[in-house]
Amino acid sequence: MTGPAGPARTIDGVKLPTDHPHPLVRGLLSFWAPTAASMRGWALASVVVNAGIAVTGAGVRVTGSGLGCPSWPRCTPDSFIPVPHPETSMLNMFVEFGNRLLTFLVLAVGVACVLSALRLVPRRRSLVLLAWLQPVGILTQALWGGLVVNTMLNPFTVGMHFLISTGLIAACWMLYARAGEGDGPVRRVTHRDIRRLGHVLLAAVFVLLVAGVTVSGTGPHSGDERASRFDLDIETMARLHADLVYIVVGLTFALMFALHIGNSKGPARRAAATLLVVELAQGVIGYTQYFLAVPAALVLLHVLGSTLVWIAALRVVTSLRTRTPQPDHSPTEVPATV
């Protein structure tokens, strides 16, 4: 038999919102009384939503809805919400407007990360700084989105929109990784040169993403028939992109071999193996879309794959070092009495 439930945790007699009986509500309100585990949970949620909006942004482009809302910050010159417009179909307008609304979800998760970092006890300056990068970066993205619209989907501004998202995802992933560590000195889990190889691999993946953005800015899916394109040869750019893929895959094989020879710990080896699997799947998608004349659905899937490759590469780098783990406790926990 169990005794009566203890009194709910309180601050100055006020019941905490994180004592709500429904687990989903408790999870959503966990930023108010965070633990190291819930801090990581919010950081992981930020990785997911930032990756998600990068993919839905590509969905706006491949559906030809890039100028569905022809003005910014209003959807039309006279309205913040979609209304009939002579130059734009309502379907395209709703697609673009829906993607704009997702920004508020991403911002809400970013604010939750900031509150979690500020209320975590003991407060950790490294987490606070990484958490603040999210709302700042999201607002920067929103302003850049206005520039994308005002430049009529110029391929440079569209490409930078995606690359800013990759920077935000990196910041979110580092918050996730650091939330599971302490603030002590970095300890390598493998040889120094292997860790350097991991950094070279991450840099190569980023260059690959830049090349992919250039191919997209040269290809057929501009987001709107009025949008401009890079004045480059699409065949040449596609071959260059494929060459970079071979380099990235080769570096991944080299890293896996080095980790095996160096008898490195399991997490690093699993992270490298996962990256290779994602790269190979992405390669299959890329070649398939090339030979099928770049259908919109496969372009969207390819953008998702690019985002997953980036996250997997970030995971590889953070698996090559560690710090003293951070104890998991809540700011309102009271020591047990006997």
Phi, psi and omega in degrees: 000150179248147180281179179296148179297142179290166179295148179297146177296141182222160168241113183055038176083359180262127182295135181287143177295338180281003173262014178299140183294336182274126184297326179295318178295318178301318180296318181293330181263008185293344179293343183277332176225069191283154167244173177300323180293315180290329175299316177295323179298316178293323178296318178295322176299323179292325175300314183296312185289326177289323174294320181298316182287335173295320180287317179294330174298321175294326177297323176299320183290312186287343176269004180072026184254017185301328176246032176301321168256105190284358178223171180211139005281349175287156175286317172236167182304336185247000186209142176279342181245161181299129172223158181308133181225136187296335185258359187223137176285151180295327179298311178297324180295316180292325178297311181293317181295322178299321178293324176296321180295329179298336178301325180291325175295314179298319179295320180298318178294320177298319177295322177298322177296319179297313179298320178299315181294323181288328184264354178293136179241124357287147179292137182244118185301322181299320180289322180298315181295316179295322180294320181294337177298335185288300179299325178296315180293323181293318177295323175298317178299319180297317178294321178294326176300323175297322178294323178301315180292315184291338176264012177058046176061042173305132186300332177293312181293325177294315180296318178296328178302317179290319183292327174296323177298322179295324176295319177296319178298320178298316178297319179295318180295320178295324175298317178298314181293315183290332179293339178265007181238172171269192180250019178284180179298151177292135176242123178289144175255004178208181182296149182303319181292329177292321177295322176297320177300322176298320178293321177297319178298316179298318178297321179294322178296319179296318177299321177298319178296319178298317178297321178297320177297321179294319177299316179299321180287349178258336186282190190279339187267087185271343184100338179190146182294342179274352184284149178274170180228157172295139180274068182230161178278119186296324180296315180297316181294322179295320178293320177298317178299317179295321178298320178294326176300315179299320179296315181297315179296320177298318177296324179294317175300316180298319179294317178299318179295316180296320179294324179291313181295323180280002179052046182287166183291160185303314183304318180294318181293321178293322179296317179294319179295320178297317178300316180298317179298315180295320179298317181295318177297320178295322177297320178298316179297316182298313179293323180297315180293328179295313183283344177261017178065038170056063176292149186301319183298320180286329175298316179298317178295325179292322177295319175300316179298321178299318179295319180292323176299318180297314180296318179296323178292321176298320178297322178300311184297316182286344177278351183269003175210166179210170174223173178298127182302147178273129177298146184260106176209159183262151179294346183249008180289140179249132180303140180292145176249148182255000000 
